[in-house]
């Protein structure tokens, strides 16, 4: 319960949140983003519908809430030492050389995520503007001209939306984002908006913006929700989303998906909340604020997103569109398509993408503040200097992500290593530092200072044992599922061979199936039915023949060993190989750049520690000692 | 997409009883938690402004 003993700040405070609601809205704004509105519905519907909520709620209790409270508490503790960036906070609380290096992860993750998040933010803004201008209405009207049957209309609209997304984001060609389309202007607008707000500071910038943006965002989402729930046949859509498939709970992948969703959507464990919480006063309530921010995040995710996108997609577009596994596909193909069939779709499309833009900006602001705080604390820069330096760095990082837009490959690779892998590492380190290094008793006692709610005693055991074990378990599972493929994807030669071989395999398979289906020489122009619709014996026979022609091993067959009819596919195979090599080179390049950036941040953290952070911590220690002596003298 | 087929089959009759229960319980839990937290945030008086000594005031704002 509330500890009435006031804890003095040990260092000059830079800024404080002006009110509890402000910090709650800022942290909720940080957590509420595209992951809530676009990722959650897709994850739920593809992983058991309503049954997904069981592992989801368990993960919220065992993972989300404990990490959230740890991060809020650590941040406020670090703030007492005048530190607001992860390297400084960890160093102040854990006097070990490793601390500043662990803290560097809390610096790198937000900056790098911002570099690609900016692009997604700009796409949301582009779509909002295009809906408002009627671009989508014209596009879909053109696509469906002369088509009367609903199924064909759905197909025409989703195809048009897919092509529009491809054109907007440059999914077909690298560099096409820079060719003067609207999205590049939106990138610049979003960039300028983010940095203007950050430049204004924590209270006059972030808090001010989130105080208006969050209620507006929730208001817009509520209007969309009311519209969705009043649509005819919405119960069919709700059934599609929420009817539980209990069998799915037996699959480990579903548990992994639920825990990952909680973990990523709450934006905990990687330094954002550390920085925000460092601006709290020493006796501000972290328990209630943390719980409130998390509950607002869940409100947006489960209610505002869970009851709208997928149910509405199902009733207008059918099951296939509503279960698209890609977040990008669901958000930027399915949703615009829905709006074509929905009454007042232009208005709701504008509102939906407008609210997504707001959600994205409130999130991206939180990604910039840790680096700003590091430049100020570690290098003594003032706000304008730190804003300019961070602006240049983040623009330099965002440019390659924008340029290599083909299939969003650079974005995808960056998101994998930083937005997933590193977050697991940083969060695990944070929980271990809280539970084992600082000590769970000291940590929870610190959390209790100024707290209106008591943290239940069970969290002592959860934070010390269950949460780190749970995190490590899902991290290992996640790595086993994804890492081998990602590492293999960075081998240009192997990727090129594999892609070329895949072309030969497909061509040979089609050839042998045609031979089996027709006694006469086959016509190359006739499309074959999908593999699953073929007679299994025909498929098995064709696969045996393919293996005989191409060899059993995975390597690329030599050109002089291939039959003449297969050599006709050589140009296509070479092209596929070249594309795959290109993708692998990008993946490797991104990985090397990320390692380089991490090493650079290690070096900067070390420099900042030696020249400024160490002295600030030392001064805070002296103040603490003086206060302790004074207290002893008073007694 | 086998799961889509499964769900499509189960949702032909709309929202089933199990689906409705899961949805209502989930929504109610989230609403209760969010409502409880927000009520407490508004109920508790704001922390009084901290008294700043001149040396403390360094907002790094311009």
HADDOCK unambig.tbl for C-alpha pairs under 7 A between the chains (distance, minus, plus):
assign (segid A and resid 12 and name CA) (segid B and resid 55 and name CA) 6.99 0.50 0.50
assign (segid A and resid 12 and name CA) (segid B and resid 56 and name CA) 4.62 0.50 0.50
assign (segid A and resid 13 and name CA) (segid B and resid 56 and name CA) 5.69 0.50 0.50
assign (segid A and resid 14 and name CA) (segid B and resid 57 and name CA) 6.65 0.50 0.50
assign (segid A and resid 14 and name CA) (segid B and resid 58 and name CA) 5.19 0.50 0.50
assign (segid A and resid 14 and name CA) (segid B and resid 59 and name CA) 4.92 0.50 0.50
assign (segid A and resid 15 and name CA) (segid B and resid 59 and name CA) 5.38 0.50 0.50
assign (segid A and resid 19 and name CA) (segid B and resid 46 and name CA) 6.30 0.50 0.50
assign (segid A and resid 20 and name CA) (segid B and resid 46 and name CA) 6.66 0.50 0.50
assign (segid A and resid 46 and name CA) (segid B and resid 3 and name CA) 6.74 0.50 0.50
assign (segid A and resid 50 and name CA) (segid B and resid 19 and name CA) 6.22 0.50 0.50
assign (segid A and resid 50 and name CA) (segid B and resid 22 and name CA) 5.85 0.50 0.50
assign (segid A and resid 50 and name CA) (segid B and resid 23 and name CA) 6.78 0.50 0.50
assign (segid A and resid 200 and name CA) (segid B and resid 61 and name CA) 6.34 0.50 0.50
assign (segid A and resid 201 and name CA) (segid B and resid 61 and name CA) 5.73 0.50 0.50
assign (segid A and resid 235 and name CA) (segid B and resid 14 and name CA) 5.28 0.50 0.50
assign (segid A and resid 235 and name CA) (segid B and resid 15 and name CA) 5.49 0.50 0.50
assign (segid A and resid 236 and name CA) (segid B and resid 11 and name CA) 6.07 0.50 0.50
assign (segid A and resid 236 and name CA) (segid B and resid 12 and name CA) 6.93 0.50 0.50
assign (segid A and resid 236 and name CA) (segid B and resid 14 and name CA) 3.87 0.50 0.50
assign (segid A and resid 236 and name CA) (segid B and resid 15 and name CA) 5.94 0.50 0.50
assign (segid A and resid 238 and name CA) (segid B and resid 15 and name CA) 6.07 0.50 0.50
assign (segid A and resid 239 and name CA) (segid B and resid 11 and name CA) 5.08 0.50 0.50
assign (segid A and resid 239 and name CA) (segid B and resid 14 and name CA) 5.00 0.50 0.50
assign (segid A and resid 239 and name CA) (segid B and resid 15 and name CA) 3.71 0.50 0.50
assign (segid A and resid 239 and name CA) (segid B and resid 16 and name CA) 6.44 0.50 0.50
assign (segid A and resid 239 and name CA) (segid B and resid 19 and name CA) 6.25 0.50 0.50
assign (segid A and resid 240 and name CA) (segid B and resid 7 and name CA) 5.88 0.50 0.50
assign (segid A and resid 240 and name CA) (segid B and resid 8 and name CA) 6.37 0.50 0.50
assign (segid A and resid 240 and name CA) (segid B and resid 11 and name CA) 5.13 0.50 0.50
assign (segid A and resid 242 and name CA) (segid B and resid 19 and name CA) 5.01 0.50 0.50
assign (segid A and resid 242 and name CA) (segid B and resid 23 and name CA) 6.09 0.50 0.50
assign (segid A and resid 243 and name CA) (segid B and resid 11 and name CA) 6.97 0.50 0.50
assign (segid A and resid 243 and name CA) (segid B and resid 15 and name CA) 6.42 0.50 0.50
assign (segid A and resid 243 and name CA) (segid B and resid 16 and name CA) 6.20 0.50 0.50
assign (segid A and resid 243 and name CA) (segid B and resid 18 and name CA) 6.43 0.50 0.50
assign (segid A and resid 243 and name CA) (segid B and resid 19 and name CA) 3.81 0.50 0.50
assign (segid A and resid 244 and name CA) (segid B and resid 18 and name CA) 6.80 0.50 0.50
assign (segid A and resid 244 and name CA) (segid B and resid 19 and name CA) 5.76 0.50 0.50
assign (segid A and resid 288 and name CA) (segid B and resid 37 and name CA) 6.78 0.50 0.50
assign (segid A and resid 291 and name CA) (segid B and resid 37 and name CA) 6.98 0.50 0.50
assign (segid A and resid 292 and name CA) (segid B and resid 34 and name CA) 6.41 0.50 0.50
assign (segid A and resid 292 and name CA) (segid B and resid 37 and name CA) 5.10 0.50 0.50
assign (segid A and resid 292 and name CA) (segid B and resid 38 and name CA) 6.49 0.50 0.50
assign (segid A and resid 295 and name CA) (segid B and resid 30 and name CA) 6.80 0.50 0.50
assign (segid A and resid 295 and name CA) (segid B and resid 33 and name CA) 6.22 0.50 0.50
assign (segid A and resid 295 and name CA) (segid B and resid 34 and name CA) 4.89 0.50 0.50
assign (segid A and resid 296 and name CA) (segid B and resid 34 and name CA) 5.98 0.50 0.50
assign (segid A and resid 298 and name CA) (segid B and resid 30 and name CA) 6.48 0.50 0.50
assign (segid A and resid 299 and name CA) (segid B and resid 30 and name CA) 5.91 0.50 0.50
assign (segid A and resid 299 and name CA) (segid B and resid 31 and name CA) 6.78 0.50 0.50
assign (segid A and resid 299 and name CA) (segid B and resid 34 and name CA) 6.94 0.50 0.50
assign (segid A and resid 302 and name CA) (segid B and resid 27 and name CA) 6.94 0.50 0.50
assign (segid A and resid 303 and name CA) (segid B and resid 27 and name CA) 6.13 0.50 0.50
assign (segid A and resid 319 and name CA) (segid B and resid 4 and name CA) 6.26 0.50 0.50
assign (segid A and resid 319 and name CA) (segid B and resid 8 and name CA) 6.55 0.50 0.50
assign (segid A and resid 323 and name CA) (segid B and resid 4 and name CA) 6.60 0.50 0.50
assign (segid A and resid 382 and name CA) (segid B and resid 60 and name CA) 5.26 0.50 0.50
assign (segid A and resid 383 and name CA) (segid B and resid 60 and name CA) 5.03 0.50 0.50
assign (segid A and resid 383 and name CA) (segid B and resid 61 and name CA) 5.46 0.50 0.50
assign (segid A and resid 383 and name CA) (segid B and resid 62 and name CA) 6.56 0.50 0.50
assign (segid A and resid 384 and name CA) (segid B and resid 62 and name CA) 6.93 0.50 0.50
